[in-house]
Amino acid sequence: MARIILLIAVGIFAYLAWQKFQASPPRQRRKLLLQWTLVAVALVAVLLAISGRLHWVGAAVAVALPILGRALGWLGRHLPWLAPLIAGRAQARRERQSTDSAGADRSPTLTTEEARRLLDVGANASREEIVNAHRRLIQKLHPDRGGNDYLASRINAAKALLLRDL
């Protein structure tokens, strides 16, 4: 009987959590998912500690994880010397995400002449010649074979540009 009540309670909690997740804006969903995962881990750890399957220290560490996140926010607000450290990490993370999302914006755009020179094909090269030149170069310069990401991306961009212009 106790198991049935527990399953019903878990089901109701999961339903309410799903409704809140669906109603939240997309930018907050990742944060909510992380918070709920930490809370779920803490609850499972407490239940395992109560049943004797987990040492109480492990349960205490699992319970401390969600509390630690909130404590860092509180410390940032109430200890002025700590706020720049937390803000600096957040700023670095935002900059890293913005450069990762920019992707192609980091490398300058190719002109048709540069693409032809890069792939070493003529002005009236056929589709087959472009594909063969790309294959030959990418086999040499692919990152999995000792090349680098920049050159591979430039070769791929050159192929895409020349094929698009055909």
C-alpha positions in Angstrom: 0.0 0.0 0.0 2.8 2.4 0.8 4.5 1.7 -2.5 1.3 2.6 -4.4 1.0 5.9 -2.5 4.6 6.6 -3.2 4.1 5.9 -7.0 1.0 8.1 -7.1 2.9 10.9 -5.4 5.8 10.6 -7.8 3.4 10.5 -10.7 1.7 13.7 -9.5 5.0 15.4 -8.9 6.3 14.4 -12.4 3.0 15.7 -14.0 3.2 19.0 -12.3 6.9 19.4 -13.1 6.2 18.6 -16.8 3.4 21.2 -16.8 5.8 23.8 -15.3 8.5 22.8 -17.8 6.2 23.2 -20.8 4.9 26.6 -19.5 8.5 28.0 -19.0 10.3 30.0 -21.7 12.8 28.0 -23.7 15.8 29.8 -22.2 14.8 28.7 -18.7 14.1 25.1 -19.6 17.7 24.0 -19.4 18.1 25.7 -16.0 14.9 24.0 -14.7 16.0 20.7 -16.0 19.3 20.9 -14.2 17.7 22.1 -10.9 15.1 19.3 -11.0 17.7 16.7 -11.8 19.8 17.8 -8.8 16.7 17.7 -6.6 15.7 14.3 -7.9 19.2 13.0 -7.2 19.0 14.4 -3.6 15.7 12.8 -3.0 16.8 9.4 -4.3 19.9 9.6 -2.1 17.9 10.4 0.9 15.5 7.5 0.2 18.5 5.2 -0.3 20.1 6.4 3.0 16.8 5.8 4.8 16.5 2.3 3.4 20.2 1.5 4.4 21.5 1.2 0.8 23.6 4.3 0.9 25.8 5.8 3.6 24.5 8.9 5.2 27.5 10.9 4.0 26.7 10.2 0.4 23.1 11.3 1.0 24.3 14.5 2.6 26.6 15.3 -0.3 23.7 14.7 -2.8 21.4 17.0 -0.7 24.1 19.7 -0.6 24.4 20.0 -4.4 21.1 21.9 -5.0 21.7 24.0 -1.9 25.2 24.9 -3.1 23.9 26.5 -6.3 21.5 28.7 -4.4 24.2 29.5 -1.8 26.6 30.8 -4.6 23.9 33.2 -5.8 23.3 34.4 -2.2 27.0 34.8 -1.6 27.4 36.8 -4.8 24.7 39.3 -3.6 25.9 39.6 0.0 29.6 39.4 -0.3 30.7 42.2 -2.7 34.2 40.9 -3.2 32.9 37.5 -4.4 30.4 38.9 -7.0 33.1 39.9 -9.6 34.4 36.3 -9.5 31.0 34.8 -10.2 30.1 37.5 -12.8 33.4 37.0 -14.5 32.8 33.3 -15.0 29.3 34.0 -16.3 30.6 36.6 -18.7 33.3 34.2 -20.0 30.6 31.5 -20.5 28.4 34.0 -22.4 31.3 35.1 -24.7 32.2 31.5 -25.4 28.6 30.6 -26.3 28.3 33.6 -28.5 31.5 32.8 -30.5 30.4 29.1 -30.7 27.0 30.1 -32.0 28.6 32.5 -34.5 30.4 29.5 -36.1 31.1 30.6 -39.6 31.4 34.3 -38.6 34.8 33.7 -37.2 36.3 32.9 -40.5 36.3 35.4 -43.3 34.1 34.7 -46.3 35.5 33.2 -49.4 35.3 34.7 -52.9 34.9 32.4 -55.9 38.5 33.1 -57.0 39.9 32.1 -53.5 37.8 29.0 -53.5 39.1 28.0 -57.0 42.7 28.7 -55.8 42.2 26.7 -52.6 40.8 23.7 -54.4 43.2 24.2 -57.4 40.5 24.0 -60.0 40.0 26.1 -63.1 37.3 28.7 -63.8 35.2 26.2 -65.9 35.7 23.2 -63.6 32.9 20.6 -63.7 31.1 19.3 -60.6 33.1 16.1 -60.7 36.5 18.0 -60.8 35.4 20.1 -57.8 34.3 17.1 -55.8 37.5 15.2 -56.6 39.7 18.2 -55.7 37.8 18.5 -52.4 38.1 14.8 -51.6 41.9 14.9 -52.3 42.5 17.9 -50.1 40.1 16.8 -47.2 41.8 13.4 -47.0 45.1 15.2 -46.3 43.9 18.0 -44.1 41.0 16.5 -42.1 41.3 17.0 -38.3 40.9 13.3 -37.7 44.0 12.7 -39.9 46.3 15.3 -38.3 44.9 18.4 -40.1 43.1 21.2 -38.3 39.5 22.4 -38.1 40.2 25.8 -39.8 41.6 24.3 -43.0 38.9 21.6 -43.2 36.2 24.2 -42.8 37.8 26.4 -45.5 38.0 23.5 -47.9 34.4 22.6 -47.2 33.3 26.2 -47.7 35.2 26.4 -51.0 33.5 23.2 -52.3 30.0 24.4 -51.2 30.6 27.9 -52.8 31.8 26.4 -56.1 29.1 23.8 -56.3 26.4 26.4 -55.5 27.7 28.7 -58.3 27.5 25.9 -61.0 
